[in-house]
Structures are given as C-alpha cells and as structure tokens.
Amino acid sequence: MLDQAIFFDTLRQGLWVAVMISTPILAVALISGVAVGLFQALTSIQEMTLTFVPKVLSIVIVFWATMGFMSQSLVAFFQNQIIPLVAGG
C-alpha cells in the first residue's frame, strides 16, 4: 500500500511539473493563434503560412526565454523526488 502511495504521489508531482513547464509555451501558442486568426478574419487573407510562421516564431522565442526555468524545474524534480526514490532513501 505504501509503494502505491509513493508511486501516485510522485506521478502527481511529475504531472504538475509538466504542466508548469508547458504553460508558457502553450499560452503563447494560444494567444498567437487567436491573434493570427483574428487578423485573417478581419482581412480575409487565408494563407496557410500566415498561421504557421508567427506561431512557430513565438513558440521558439518563448522556449528560448524560459529554457532556464524549465531546466531548473526538471533538475529540482529529479534531485528532490526521483533520485532519492531510486537510491532507496
């Protein structure tokens, strides 16, 4: 019973870390997608690259800007949760 509790607690914490890491990129993708969609609706321009290029550029910029936060979050999770479980402590 204790092993299951540890497993599910670690899984819950891992999913929370994944949500925290992916939130900035997903938020920017959503905002840029809505902005480009609104621009396309207002101007009647239906070009496929118009939706793809700005969204990819904004995702790359936000990924580059938040890479340190993502790395720190993952390293902290592994050092505080996964490695002690593997080491048996």
C-alpha positions as a Markdown table, in Angstrom:
| # | Residue | x | y | z |
|---|---|---|---|---|
| 1 | Met | 0.0 | 0.0 | 0.0 |
| 2 | Leu | 2.8 | 2.4 | 0.8 |
| 3 | Asp | 4.6 | 1.7 | -2.5 |
| 4 | Gln | 1.4 | 2.7 | -4.4 |
| 5 | Ala | 1.0 | 5.9 | -2.4 |
| 6 | Ile | 4.7 | 6.9 | -3.2 |
| 7 | Phe | 4.2 | 6.0 | -6.9 |
| 8 | Phe | 1.0 | 8.0 | -7.2 |
| 9 | Asp | 2.4 | 11.0 | -5.3 |
| 10 | Thr | 5.5 | 11.0 | -7.5 |
| 11 | Leu | 3.3 | 10.7 | -10.6 |
| 12 | Arg | 1.1 | 13.6 | -9.4 |
| 13 | Gln | 4.2 | 15.8 | -8.8 |
| 14 | Gly | 5.7 | 14.8 | -12.2 |
| 15 | Leu | 2.5 | 15.8 | -13.9 |
| 16 | Trp | 2.4 | 19.1 | -12.1 |
| 17 | Val | 6.0 | 19.8 | -13.2 |
| 18 | Ala | 5.0 | 19.0 | -16.8 |
| 19 | Val | 2.0 | 21.4 | -16.5 |
| 20 | Met | 4.2 | 24.2 | -15.1 |
| 21 | Ile | 6.9 | 23.7 | -17.7 |
| 22 | Ser | 4.5 | 23.6 | -20.7 |
| 23 | Thr | 2.2 | 26.5 | -19.6 |
| 24 | Pro | 4.3 | 29.4 | -21.0 |
| 25 | Ile | 4.7 | 27.8 | -24.5 |
| 26 | Leu | 1.0 | 26.7 | -24.7 |
| 27 | Ala | -0.2 | 30.1 | -23.6 |
| 28 | Val | 1.9 | 31.9 | -26.2 |
| 29 | Ala | 0.7 | 29.4 | -28.9 |
| 30 | Leu | -2.9 | 30.0 | -28.0 |
| 31 | Ile | -2.5 | 33.8 | -27.9 |
| 32 | Ser | -0.6 | 34.0 | -31.2 |
| 33 | Gly | -3.1 | 31.6 | -32.8 |
| 34 | Val | -6.0 | 33.7 | -31.8 |
| 35 | Ala | -4.3 | 36.9 | -32.9 |
| 36 | Val | -3.4 | 35.5 | -36.3 |
| 37 | Gly | -6.9 | 34.0 | -36.7 |
| 38 | Leu | -8.5 | 37.4 | -35.8 |
| 39 | Phe | -6.2 | 39.1 | -38.3 |
| 40 | Gln | -7.1 | 36.6 | -41.0 |
| 41 | Ala | -10.8 | 37.0 | -40.3 |
| 42 | Leu | -10.6 | 40.8 | -40.4 |
| 43 | Thr | -8.5 | 40.9 | -43.7 |
| 44 | Ser | -9.9 | 37.8 | -45.4 |
| 45 | Ile | -6.4 | 36.5 | -46.0 |
| 46 | Gln | -6.4 | 32.8 | -45.9 |
| 47 | Glu | -2.7 | 31.9 | -46.3 |
| 48 | Met | -1.5 | 28.8 | -44.5 |
| 49 | Thr | 2.0 | 30.1 | -43.8 |
| 50 | Leu | 0.5 | 33.1 | -42.1 |
| 51 | Thr | -0.8 | 30.9 | -39.4 |
| 52 | Phe | 2.3 | 28.7 | -39.1 |
| 53 | Val | 5.2 | 31.1 | -39.2 |
| 54 | Pro | 4.2 | 33.6 | -36.4 |
| 55 | Lys | 3.1 | 30.8 | -34.1 |
| 56 | Val | 6.4 | 28.9 | -34.6 |
| 57 | Leu | 8.5 | 32.0 | -34.1 |
| 58 | Ser | 6.6 | 33.0 | -30.9 |
| 59 | Ile | 7.0 | 29.4 | -29.5 |
| 60 | Val | 10.7 | 29.4 | -30.3 |
| 61 | Ile | 11.2 | 32.8 | -28.6 |
| 62 | Val | 9.3 | 31.8 | -25.5 |
| 63 | Phe | 11.1 | 28.5 | -25.4 |
| 64 | Trp | 14.4 | 30.2 | -25.6 |
| 65 | Ala | 13.4 | 32.7 | -22.9 |
| 66 | Thr | 12.1 | 30.1 | -20.4 |
| 67 | Met | 14.7 | 27.4 | -21.0 |
| 68 | Gly | 16.4 | 28.2 | -17.7 |
| 69 | Phe | 13.2 | 27.9 | -15.8 |
| 70 | Met | 12.3 | 24.6 | -17.5 |
| 71 | Ser | 15.8 | 23.2 | -16.8 |
| 72 | Gln | 15.8 | 24.2 | -13.2 |
| 73 | Ser | 12.3 | 22.8 | -12.6 |
| 74 | Leu | 13.2 | 19.4 | -14.1 |
| 75 | Val | 16.6 | 19.2 | -12.3 |
| 76 | Ala | 14.9 | 20.1 | -9.0 |
| 77 | Phe | 12.2 | 17.5 | -9.5 |
| 78 | Phe | 14.7 | 14.8 | -10.3 |
| 79 | Gln | 17.1 | 15.7 | -7.5 |
| 80 | Asn | 14.3 | 16.0 | -4.9 |
| 81 | Gln | 12.0 | 13.2 | -5.9 |
| 82 | Ile | 13.3 | 10.7 | -8.4 |
| 83 | Ile | 16.9 | 10.2 | -7.3 |
| 84 | Pro | 16.0 | 9.6 | -3.6 |
| 85 | Leu | 13.4 | 7.0 | -4.7 |
| 86 | Val | 16.0 | 5.2 | -6.9 |
| 87 | Ala | 18.7 | 5.4 | -4.2 |
| 88 | Gly | 16.2 | 4.0 | -1.7 |
| 89 | Gly | 16.1 | 6.9 | 0.6 |
